[in-house]
Amino acid sequence: MRASGVLLPVASLPSPYGIGTFSKCAREFVDFLQRAGQRYWQILPLGPTGYGDSPYQSFSTFAGNPYYIDLDRLADEGLLTREECKQYDAGNGADYIDYEKLYAVRFAVLRKAFVRGKTAKSREYEDFLEKNADWLDNYCLYMAVKNYFGGISWDAWEPGIRTRRPEALENYRKLLAEEIDFYRFQQFWFQKQWLELKQYANAHNVSIIGDIPIYVAFDSADVWANPELFQFREDGTPKGVAGCPPDGFSAIGQVWGNPLYDWEYHRNTGYAWWLKRMERCFHLYDVLRVDHFRGFDEYFSIPYGQDTAANGHWEKGPGLELFAVLKEKLGNVQIIAEDLGFLTDSVVKLVKDSGYPGMKVLEFAFDSREQSNYFPYTYTQNCVAYTGTHDNQTVVGWFRTLPQQDYDLAVRYLDLKKEDEAEIHWKMIRAVLGSVADTAIIPLQDYLGLDDSARINTPSSLGGNWNWRLCADALTAELEEKMRGLAALYGRL
């Protein structure tokens, strides 16, 4: 079925408390999507973020980000007062997330709610603890110990708890029992509020496209609690780390620093951890975009401790076997394979054999230096088409910075007259919506015609990322009507 949707991070939603949350504003956005004829809301990963604030470097692949808990809802539950919600300076700029201020105050507010509500442990709360114990207990202990040691990475903790000696685990569970309960409280309210928002979206005919990185962060509960899942030396350091060779985003490649999976171990366990991870994802989302899908065919291994990807090399991943197990155990779940960048024949075959739709990004089509398969005339029905993603410039910013040859190619392909250049975002949107791709996803910034000040992320850069916010009055009736009209025109309503 042909359909369209919008890419907007939860963090970018309007809110009076410094960052988008699972709030009334989120429900109003769902209402807007429904009225605008959109079937999908694509978001970024929802995990708890650390240094750099990237949702792709999380303290847990199973846990949720407590920043997204709606404070007004906690006030409705009697866990906070409205005055307590408002008394902290969380950097309330309408179009910018100030993570430094947010970090300094959000946990203080949540702690007030926790202290007030910790005696009211309902059957619902106990059920949550029981059903999620296999990841929740490790995550909450990890965060409590991390705070106890001043936020340093787990590999710098004292030896007993770093290597999870039983007596050390027991000692820290007793010592930090209150803090552990605080993190359980956060995860309960995260999940409760998110699932209620997802249910609201589904009831309004909007499906949620979630997103997971292929890898987990080194400094995470996943790695600390399960080192056997990864390629580690006996001294506890990684043998190699993840990254990618030079590509369209970086001329020198990228060193992501994530530990690499021990795929032989995963194969021997029937991919048990991956099954748990994916089962969790499909509890939270309707569709799942899997980042860096080519890493399942071959992954790029960079020697640990190196600053560039120059000495990296490719190694073989699990291939189709992993996805055969997923289909056998979980059924025909909906996955989008992020297959961008340079693709070998074997990667193309893996995507095709999996049956999952790949991604097409229209901005990538207009590179005059090489033949492109991102032009709409090359698309198949089984793909998801975008103007750009969270890693791209907005269409307006991209068009303004195009090299002359690329600019000329775009003008010719889009039949763009000089007097129409201010409408470049609509030209690109029409090209995507009019393609044969079953699904088309447009970043909200492109519907709004915003420049690069609204860009979400610039890969291989530090600072200034993940902080754009939507202004509360941006979603007008005129925009809604135009989006619905285009969805109808191109058979996506």
N, C-alpha and C positions, 0 to 999 in steps of 0.2 A: 504494500500500500504506500502511495506517495504521501509524504508528510514533511513538515518543516518544524524547526524549533529555534531556540535562542540559547546562546552560550552566555552565562552570567554567573560568576562566582558568588556564593552565599555571602562572602565577606564584603562584596561590593554593593549589597542592598542598602537602601537608606535606613537609618536608625538613629535615635537620639543618644546612643551610648558608645559611639566611637567606631563601631564595626557592624556589618550586617549580621543579623541573628535570625533564629527561627521564630519570627515575630509576626505581628499584624502586617508589617510591611511585606514580609515574604508571602503571606496569603494574598495580599493585594497584587503582588507581582504575578502570582498564579492566575488570579482573576483576569489580569491584563492579558496574559498569554492565551487564555481561553477565548476572550472576546476578540483577540487578534488572529484567531484561527490557527494557533500554534499547538502542536501535539507533544513537543519535547522541551524540557528545561535541562540543559547540560550544565553541570557544575564542575568545580575542581575538587581534588581530594579533600576530605573532611577531617583528616587526622590532626592530632595536636602538633602544632608547629614549634620549632626551636629557633636557634640562631639563624638569622637571615629570613625568617618568616615564610619560607617556601613550603607550600602544601605538599611538595614532592620530597621533602626531607622531614619526616615525622618521627615523633618519639614512639609511635606504635602504628602498625598497619591495621590493627583491630579497633583501637580506641578512637574517640571523637574529640574534636577541639572544643574545650569548655568556653572559648570566646563566643561561640555561636548560641549558647544558652540564653534564652530570652529573659531578661531581668523582670520585665513587666509581668510575665507569666508567674515568676517566683513570687512577685508581690501579690498577684491574684490568689496564690496558694497560702498567703500569710507568712511566707518565709522572709520577706523583705517589706519595708515600707517604701512608698514612692519617693520619699525624701532620701532614703538610703541609696536608691537607684541613681539619683541625680547628684548626690553630694560630691562625687569623685570626678576629677578632670580626666576624662578618657580621650582627650583630643577630639573635640566634637566638630572638627571641620567637615563641612557638608560633602566635600569631594575627595577626602584624603584620610587614610587610616594611619594614625600615629601609634605604631606598635610599641614604642618605648613607653609612652604614657599608658597605653592599654595594659601592658604587662605589669606596670607598677600598681594598678588599681583594680583590675578585674578580679583577681584572686582574692583580694581583700573583701570585695563585695560578696563574692560567692561563699567566702568563709563565714560571713555573718549569717547567710541563709543556712549554711550547714549547721552551725552551732544552734540556731533556732529550731531546726527541723530534725536533728539527729535522733531525738527520742521517738519520733513518729515514723517508725520503720514498718511500712505496710506489707501486706502479703505480696503486692505487686513488686515492691522493692526486693523482698527476699527471693522472689522468683527470678528477678533480673540477676541477682548475685549468683544464684544456683546455675542458671542456664549459660552464663558467660564466664564461669569460674576458670576455664582452661586458659583464657588470655587475661582476664580482668585481674586476677590475683597477682600475676607477675607484673603487669603494667603498674598497678597501684603501689606495689612494693618498690618497683624501680623508680617511680617518680618521687616517692617519699625519701628513699635513700639518696637520690640525686639532689634533692633539696637539702638534705642533711649535710651533704658534702659541698654545699655552695654552688651547685649547678654543674660541676665538672663532669666530663664524660666517664662512663662506667669503667673504662680501662685504667682510670687513675684512682679508683676507689681502693680502700685498704684490701689486702689480698683475700681475706676470708670471704667477704661479700662479693668481691669482684669475680671470684671463681665459684661462687655459690656453694660454699661448704655448708652442710646441713645445720651445724651449730650456729654459724653466722646468720643464715637465713632466719632461724628461729629467734635469735637475739634481736635482730632488727625488726622482725614482725612485732615483738613485744615492745621494744623501745619506741617504735614509730606507729603504734596502733592507731592513734588519733589521726595522724596524717594520712595513713592508708585509707581510713574510713572517709576522709575528706575527698580523696580521689575517686572512691567508689561512688560517693554522692554526686560528683560532677558527671561521671559516666552514666549514671542512672538518668539524670535530667537531660543530658545530651540525647540519649537514645529515645527517651519518652517524647521529647519535643520534636525531634527529627521525624520519627515514625508518624506522629500526628500530622506534621506538615506534609509528608509524603502521601499519607492517606487523603489529605485534603486535595493535593494535586491530582491524585488518581481519580478522585470523585469528580473532578472538573476536567476529566479527559486529558490530563497532562501527565506524561510519563517522565520519570527522572533518569537522566543519563549520568551515572557516576563515573569516577575516574580513579584508576590506581596506577602508580608507578610500578614497573616490573620489579624494581629493587626496593629494599628497605634501607633506612639510614643506619650507619655504623653505630652511632650513639642512639640506640633504641632498645626498648624492652624486648623486641623480637630477637635481636642479636645477643643481648646479654643473657636472656633466658634460654636460648636455643642455639648455642654456637656450633653444634653439630650440623646445622643446616647449611653452613657456609664453609668456604675454603680458608681455614685458619692454620697457622703454624702452631707448633707446640707451645711457643711463648705467648700465644694469644693475639698475635698480629696477623692481619690478612696476608695471604700469599699474593693476591692481586686485588685491584679494585676496578670498579666499573667506570666506563666513560665511552667516548666515541671518537673516531678519527676525524680529521678535517672534513667539514661539510658546509652547507649553505649558511649555517649559523655561526661557524667559527673556523677560521682559516688554519688554526693550530690544533684543532680538536678540543675535546672537553674532558676534564678529569672530574667525574662526579664524586668519587671517593666511597661509593657504596661497596660493601663486601659482596663477593660473588658467591652464587649458590654452589654447593657440592651436589651436582645433579645426580651423581651415582647414588649418594645417600637417599635423595628424594625418590629415585626410581626404586630402590630397595624397600622403601616404606610405602610403596604404592601411592606416592605423592600425597601422603596424609596431610601434611601442613598446607599444601596448596589447596586441597579440598576444603579444609577449614577456612582458609583465607577467602576463597571464592564463595563459599556458603555464606559467610558473614557479609560479603559484598552484595549478594543477591537478596539478603534480608533487608539491606539498606537502600538498594537501588533497583530500578526496573531493567535498565540496560547498563552495561559496563564498558567503558573505553579503557583498553589496556595499553598503557604507554610503552613505547619502545618494543613493539611486538617482534621486531626482527631479532631481538636478543634471545628468543626461544629457539631460533634456528642456529644462529651463531652469535656469540657475545664477545665484546672487546675487552680484553684483560690487560690492565696497565700495572706494571710492577709497583707494589706498595711503597709509598714515600716519594714518588716522583711528581713533579709539578706540571708536567706536560704529558700529552698522550703520544709523544714521539716514539717511545719504545713499546707501545702496546702491540698486541697481536690478537687474532681471532681464534676462538675455541668453539667447539661444537656444543650446542644446547640440546634440550630434550626433544625438540621437534614435535611432530604430531602426536607422539605417544601421550604427552601430558594432557592434550585436549581430548584425546580419545577417552582417557580416564575421567576427565571432567564431565564429558557427555554421558558416559556410562553411569556415573554416580549422581550427577545433578540434573540430567536431562538436557533438553535443548535450550540452554540459557542464552540470552541475547548479549553478544560481545561485539564491540567495535575494535578492530585491529589497527592500532596506530602504526602504519607502515610507511611513514614519511622518510625522506632522505634517500641515500643511495641504496638500491635494492639489488641483491644478487638473484640469479635464477632460482636458487633454492629457497630464498625468502618469499619470492613471488609464488612459488609452488606451495609453500607452507600456508600462506594466506588463502590461496585457492582451495587447497585440500581441506582446510579447516571449515570452509563455508562461511566464515565471518566476513562481513563487509570491511573493506579497507577505507582509507581516507584520501580525499582529494582536496587540495588547497589551491584555490584559483590564483592567489598571489604568486605562487610558484611557477605558474604557466609562462610568465612574461620575462624569462631569462633568455635573452637573445643569443647567449653563448652556447647553448646546447638544446638538443631536441627535448621536448617536454611531453609527458603524458598527463599533465594537469589541465590541458585545454578541455573544455566540456565535451567536445566532439569525441574525445577518447574515453569518456566515462562509460561504465556499465551500470545496469540498474542496481547491482549489489555493491553499492558503495555509499559513503556518507560524504557529501560535498560541503565545503566551507569557503567563505571568502578568505578567512584567516583563522588562526587559533589564538590561544592565550600567549603563545610564544612569538606571534607575528606583530608587526606594526598594524595599527588600524589601517583600513583602506585609504583614508584621506592622508595619513602620515606617509604611508608607503608610496602613494602616487606622487606626492610632493618631492620625494627623494629619489625617484627612479633615474638611473643613468639614461642618457639620451636614446640609445638604441632600444632599451627596454620600454621607455616611454613611447617611442614611435610604434613599437609592436602592440602595446596596449591600446593606443589610440586607433590603430587600424582594426584590431580584432573587435573592439567594443564599439566601433563606428562612432567615435567620440568627437564631437565638434568643439572647437575652442570655447565657444560660449556655454557649453554644457559641462565643462570640467568641474564646476562646483557640485555637480550631480554624480561624480565618479562613483560614490558609494552605492547609489541606486543602480547604476549600470552594472556594477559587479554583482550586486545582490540579484538582479534579474538574470544574469548569466548563470548563477548558481541555481536559483529556483527553477529556471527553465530547462536545466539539464535533465538527463534521463535518470540520474541518481534517485533511488527510492527515498532517501532522506537528505535533507538540506538543513544545515545548522549555521546560523549567522550570529556572530558576536553582537551583543546589544550596541556596543560602541559604533559599529558600522551602520546599523539602522539609524542611529542618532547622528551620523556624519561627523564624529569627533576626530580630532587629530591625535598625535602621539602622546599628548599629555594624558590621554586616557588609556595608554598601553598598559597591559597587565604585567608582562615580563619581558625582559631582554636577556636571552640566554648568555651565559658566560660573563655576566656583569654583577657587581655587588652594589646593593643599595638602590633605592628608588623603585623596587619591584613589589608587586602584590598589594599595592596600596590605593588603587583607584576606586572611588565610590560613585555610585549613581546618585544624582541630585533628585530629590523627592518629586519635583515638578516636571521631570523630563518625559514621563510617559503620558503623552497627551492623547486626547481623543482623535486628533488628526493622524498621529502616528499609528495608533491602533487600527484606524480605518484603512490606512494605506497598506499596512502589513496584511490585514485580512483580505484586502482586494487582490494583492499579489499572490497570496496563498490560493485564492480561488482561481485566479487567472491561470496559474501553472499547475492546477490539479492537486494541490496540497492541502486543501481546506479540510 
